[in-house]
Amino acid sequence: MIALAKEFSKKIIFRFTNFANPKYDYNIEPAQLLELLTSIDNFASKTQKSIIVEVGVARGMTTRFLSEHISLKNYNLDYFCIDTFSSFTNKDLNFEITKRGKAGKELLGFSYNDYTKWKNNFKKFNFIKPIQKDCSNFDFSTIAPINLCFLDVDLYLPTKNTLNKIWPHMAENSSIIVDDVADNNQWDGAYQAFMEFVNENKLNYYLVGNKCGVIKK
């Protein structure tokens, strides 16, 4: 009887409300998720230890998606998640406003995050290694060699600083995947930083979807 009542309730909710509407809760495109999965499958194995770095994790939707795949495949890797867990730094915001002409109200976000809560949300995945740190000040040599970096920090300074700091510590045949590589929007600091980096270092790159830049080493 209870089961029938539950099923009837679900029927009413699905047919006559919007609560059951399917949603796409990711801030990155399906093509980017596919690129990340393909990159992981290309280097990860069940025996040799590999290293993934995600810089800028927000509430962890992409982290959760990739963690499920890694867990199902039983890959042997460490997955480092680097974030301030408290929104953008004042230094990075001030640069966008004073040097790049952005309005402060365009750049609000992510202050809801909390390191302890985020860490607890991923405690069942023992390969997840959250690090509360400004990525511009992190020493990537401590976790090298790195097989994959997913960089999603939106603004110019942290994107440029991270690319410069992490590049020497990427493994052979590794990938750096950068979100928001698209011009003329509030997050185009990442676009400027990405283009400067590949041009200054004379690197080949390719684009995935509408806002993803990929560099192979």
N, C-alpha and C positions, 0 to 999 in steps of 0.2 A: 504493500500500500504506500509506504514511504517512497519507494523507488518510483512508483507511478506518479506520485505527486511531484517529485523532483523533475521527472521528465516533462510533465505538463508545464511546470514553471519555466523550464528552459525553452519550451516551445513558445510560450507567451513572450518571454524576454527576447528571443531571437526574431520573432515575427513582428513585434509591435514596439520595440524600443531600439535605441542605437547602442546599447551596452555591449552587444555581441558583435558589433562591426569589426571585421578584421583590420588590424592596424600595422603599419610598418614603422617600428619604433627606433630604427637606426638612423643616425645622422650622416652615415656614409651610404653610398650607392651600392646596389647589388654587385655591380662590376668590381667595385673595390673589395667587397667581401670575397668574391671569387679570386681576385688577385692575391689576397692574403692567404686563402686556403691553398691555392696552387703553389705559392712560394713555400709554405710550410711543408707540403707534401714533397717538394723537390729536394729538400735537405734533411728533413727529420727522419729518424729511424728509431727502432726499438732498442738499439744497442748503444750507439755512439751519442754522447750528450751534445745537445745543441742549445743555442741561446737565442731567445726572442726578447726584444725590447719594445714596449709600447710606451710612448712618451705623450702624455696628455690622455687621461682615461675617462674623464667625466664620471658618470655613474656606473660605467663598466659594461655597457651593452655589447660593444665589440669584443671586449675581454671575455665576456660570458659566452658569446657565440664561438669564438676561437677555442676557448677552454673545453667546450663540449666536444669539438672535433678532435682536439689533442687527446682528451681522455678516452674517447671511443677508439682512436687509433693506437692508444697506449704508447705514444711517442715518449722518448727519453729526453726531456729538455727542461730548462728553467725559463720561466716567463717573467721577466722583470717589468713592473708597471710603475713608471716614474711620473709623479705629479706633485704639485703643491698641496692638492686636496683642499684648496681654499681660494680658488679663482686665480686670476692673473695677478702678477706682482705690480706694484705701483710704478716701478721703473719701466716695465714693458708697456703698460698703459700710457704713461706719460710720453713715451717715444711715439706711439701711434697718434697721440693728440697733437704734440708740439712739432714733430718732424714729418708726419704723414698726413696731417690735416683731418684726422678722424674726430668725430664727436664722441665724447665720453659715453653718452647714452646708447650709442650703437654697440658698445663693447661690454655691456654688462652680462654677467652670467657665471654659473658654476660655483657661486658662493655657498650654495646649499651643501656642497660636498663635505665629507668628514672622513678622515683617515681610518679611525677605529671602526666605524660602521662599514666602510668599504672593505676593509681587511676581513671583517667577520663575514661579509657576504660571500667571500671566496674561500673560506676556510676548508671547504671540502676538496679543493684542488690544491694538493700539496706542492705542485710545481709553480704556483703563482707566488711571486715575490714582490709585494708592494713596497715602494720606496718613496717616502715623503721628502721631496727635494725639488728645488728650482732646477730645471733641466740645464739651464745655462751654467750652473755651478757644479754639475755632477761629473765625476771622473769616470768616464766610460771604460778606461783601461782596467778597472777593477772587475769588470764582468766580461771582458773580451776573451776570445774572438766572438763577434756577434754575427749571427746568420741572417737575422731579419730585424729591421727596425720599422715600426709603424709610427710615424710622427704626425701628431694632430694637436698642435698648440696654437693654431690660428694666427698669431701675431708675428710681426717681422723679427724682432730681436730673439725670442726663444727659438724660432725656427732656424734662423741663420746661425746662432750660436751652437745649437745642437748639431746641425749638419757639419759645421767645422770641427766640432769636438769628437763626433762619433765616427766620421769617415775613416780616420787612420786605424780604427779598431774593428772595422768590419772584416769578416772572414772572406776568403776567396769564394767566388760564386754566390755572394750574399746580395741582399736587396734592401734598399731604403724606399719605403712607400710613404708619400707625403700627401696629406689631405689638404683641401682648400687651395689647390693650385689652379686658381681661376681669377681673372682680373676684374676690377671694377665692382667690388662688393665690400662689405664691412670687414671681411677677413682676408683681403687681398695682400696683407702683409706677408702671409705664407707664400703667396704667389711671387711677390717681389724677391723674397729671400731665396726661394727655390731657384728662380731663374738666374739670380746673381751667382749663386753657388755653382750651378752647372756650367755657366759661362766662364767664371773665374778659374775653374779647374778643368775646363775643356772636356767635360763629361758628356757622354751620350745619355739620353733619357727618352722615355715615351710616356704618353698620357693614357689613362684608363678612365672611361666614362667622361663626365663633364668637369671633374675637379680633383683628379688624382694624378700625381707625378711619380714616376718610378725610375730609380737609378740602380743599375746593376754594377757590381764590382767584380 
